[in-house]
Amino acid sequence: MEKKNEQEYTEQSGQTSKANEDGLSILGRELIRDKVALISLILLIVVVAIVYGTSIIMDKDEIVKVDLFAIHEPPSDEFILGTDYGGRDIFGQLIIGTRNSLSVAFLVTLMTGLIGVIYGLVSGYYGGHVDNAMMRILDFFLILPFIMVVIVFVSIVPKYSVVSFSLIMTAFLWMGIARLIRSKALQERELDYAQASKTLGSSNIKIMFKQVLPNLSSLIIVTMTLNLAANIGLESGLSFLGFGFPESTPSLGTLVSYATNPTTLEDRWWIWVPASVMIFVLMLAVNNVGQALKRATDARQRRG
Amino acid sequence: MEKEKVLEVKNLQKFFKLGRNNTVKAVDDISFDINKGETFGLVGESGCGKSTTGRTIIRLHEATGGQVIFNHENVHGKKSKQDLLKLNRKMQMIFQDPSSSLNPKMTVMDIVAEGIDIHKLAKNEKDRKQRVENLLETVGLNREHATRFPHEFSGGQRQRIGIARALAVEPEFIIADEPISALDVSIQAQVVNLLKRLQRDYGLTFLFIAHDLSMVKYISDRIGVMYFGNMVELAESDELYKNPLHPYTKSLLSAIPLPDPDYERNRRRVAYDPAEHDTNEEPEFREVKPGHWVRCTTKEFEEYKKELKTK
């Protein structure tokens, strides 16, 4: 009798399994179903590969060297995308600049992700007074004027690199993801599997990172992808305003900021158009991928 | 013959503070004992504090007051890590909702082996695998199921995995927190029979929390009835069914449906009105007859005694 019922169970479970599939495979299938997102992803991989690939071969010092005999040259065989007011090769700057901007965006996204996930997880998991205290500290960071602190940092520190610039951005950008993870951790810790783990004698650290964290993985992936797009834009914006990288370290933002000169804006399109298009393409592509991933986490919006 | 007490709950209280002047008395001063090898049923309506009692006993909640004594040791006293681990091994819990009680990101093997890993019960990887597979077969699953994920199973199967997980650390006492209320009726019987078999084979003691009286009667040796955080009646299950004394118990019993049209046509539900008690006197838990306790005032106490004699 019992054996027969077991048989029925297995048949039933075969039907339900599609609905509760593993999160990562759903993300993958959603990407394949959404052609725009798939093209975006391929484009993104190609751009990243080209940028990081060619920047290894390129001589950075050669590119940023001022050459007064080649000022404002339009695109030619020697300079594929022309030169700027210092006679510097725009194409080389575009490659190095994209690399710098992407590196900052990747670094910032990873670091904010790491800090935010740990902070949010601890705060949400323990809850109560711990949560209250940690959230007030977070609120303090939220009210600090981000742009102003960056301006002060830029004027105090004379020379800064990709890493130090990423650190200062990270210090003000981890709060969003921390809040998100906290709210989800608050939900997860009440679920019976976390309680069961506790009754078995697992330590809190173990429950947090081995039980709860894997269940937040799809949320973390989605948020970090969308954050990446935002961070590319943020870095470019800061550099455009002159509070990002200096000219000696080209980035997409510094290239676009040449367009503040009216003559450059009207007559020398080769200086700022490629960088603008690059920002546009990168942000759009990352956003498309992020949106597809986000849809995948919500069963009602899924296409695949 | 004096039976050996496994668990003694003495004046247990659990209050939840919701605001400055708002406290919910989820469990208010309840006491009962559970003997070795028996099944103690705890029934009552939704929100009366059954689950909170169970969770407080196993330390998922800190008790506000009172004591829980398990094997002559106070569960809520100050404890070293070793003592806590030992307690965790002896006392286990089966959860209500089989869909949330298993971590969806872990394989059945890892879920069941969690306790084995924590308490270092397996000598090596092979022993661990062997133990998990034996446990799965004990609860009526196949050993091939070990590599699958929880979502590949039906509710009844998941509940069996939950039972296997609790059994993995070789406990003496298991709190079953409404283990069958989320299941289909035909599968409820299977799970209850499984629990009964396990109790016979391993000499387990159960605290069985439920709101389905017919199921509780089937599995329990003694039954406690809870109402609004208080224990209102406690007796052996046959006694409780034959001679219910507290009006709330009578009301509960009158609500059990039977698959018999003649009986159903004549069945009268008894409504329970808490206002019928004399509110001038604080009721106490008194023993009306050996082993049969009722929460009552002195006047009601005499009436109940008389009622029992006439029967």
Contacts between the chains, C-beta under 8 A, distances in Angstrom:
chain1	res1	chain2	res2	distance
A	2	B	140	6.2
A	2	B	190	7.1
A	5	B	187	7.9
A	5	B	190	6.8
A	6	B	140	7.0
A	6	B	141	7.8
A	6	B	142	7.7
A	9	B	153	7.2
A	9	B	154	4.7
A	9	B	156	6.6
A	9	B	157	5.2
A	12	B	154	5.0
A	13	B	152	5.2
A	13	B	153	5.4
A	13	B	154	5.3
A	13	B	157	7.2
A	16	B	151	7.1
A	16	B	154	7.6
A	17	B	151	6.2
A	17	B	152	5.2
A	19	B	151	8.0
A	20	B	104	7.2
A	20	B	151	3.5
A	21	B	151	7.6
A	22	B	149	7.2
A	191	B	100	4.6
A	191	B	101	7.8
A	192	B	95	4.2
A	192	B	96	7.2
A	192	B	97	5.8
A	192	B	100	4.7
A	192	B	101	3.6
A	193	B	100	6.4
A	193	B	101	5.5
A	193	B	102	5.8
A	193	B	103	4.3
A	195	B	55	7.8
A	195	B	60	5.8
A	195	B	93	7.9
A	195	B	95	7.1
A	195	B	101	7.9
A	196	B	93	6.9
A	196	B	95	6.0
A	196	B	101	5.6
A	196	B	162	7.4
A	196	B	165	6.8
A	197	B	103	7.8
A	197	B	114	6.5
A	198	B	60	6.5
A	199	B	58	5.5
A	199	B	59	7.9
A	199	B	60	6.7
A	199	B	88	6.4
A	199	B	91	7.7
A	199	B	92	6.4
A	199	B	93	4.9
A	200	B	88	6.1
A	200	B	92	7.7
A	200	B	114	5.5
A	200	B	115	4.4
A	200	B	118	5.8
A	200	B	165	7.5
A	200	B	169	6.8
A	201	B	84	6.9
A	201	B	85	5.0
A	201	B	88	3.7
A	201	B	89	7.3
A	201	B	115	7.3
A	201	B	118	4.8
A	201	B	119	6.9
A	202	B	114	6.9
A	202	B	118	5.9
A	211	B	103	5.5
A	211	B	106	7.8
A	214	B	103	7.7
A	214	B	105	4.0
A	214	B	106	7.7
A	215	B	103	7.1
A	215	B	104	6.7
A	215	B	105	5.6
A	217	B	105	7.7
